[in-house]
């Protein structure tokens, strides 16, 4: 899927390259690791070429930054670059293989990084072509973790502060996801407690506009009642009542249709 870039004198110097969005998701190496990498490249040169995709760095951000620093310090190295050919799905798989699996990352860190990579939002950059056909099962296989862990990672992404703790290794993704779920449940409980108790009284409308308004208000109350039934009883109980309501409405519609036909004939 890759091919060396053609020999070109201009490639001997470090060109100005931006990071691809896939590459930006991968956490940079630590300061100590960067210093070690820099010393190695200073002594032995750039052994692993920088991989580019869509003219941007797909893999090799740290190596690229080392080359830039060494060149600025008067110790240039021969710059090597390879172009990655393939679609977004293949590029994504390559980034995960090259960066996630080869690093000493925990399962939680791998799960969160992969979920961030396959996220459709990807930092809000809608210009990025994403492999939308990648499922949670695909992501789990790419990260080498369970689907449950991928589901937890997706939940944690809603809380950037917790996501950073997972990426730093401070917090396991399962515990972070539980914290998010507990907070969501607590908010729902508080909302239910603060929700005012109201008595619904149907006022007979005197024109079409007021009849429409009355119908809309009662529809909203019906949906609220369905949510409360699900929360306080069970999904099955709420589903049973919702299906019965649908049956009653269908019966009512069936009764209204002959009446409408009679009114049209009379007119």
Secondary structure, 3 states (H helix, E strand, C coil): CEEECCCCHHHHCCCCCCECHHHHHCCCCCHHHHHHHHHHHHHHCCCCCEEEECCEEEECHHHHHHHHHHHHCCCCCCCCEEEECCCHHHHHHHHHHHHHCCCCCCHHHHHHHHHHHHCCCHHHCCCCCCCCCCCHHHHHHHHCCCHHHHHHHHHHCCCHHHHHHHHCCCCCHHHHHHHHHHHHHHHHHHHHHHCCCCCCCCCCCCCHHHHHHHHHHHHHHHHHHHHHHHHHCCHHHHHHHHHHHHHHHHHHHHHHHHHHHHHHHHC
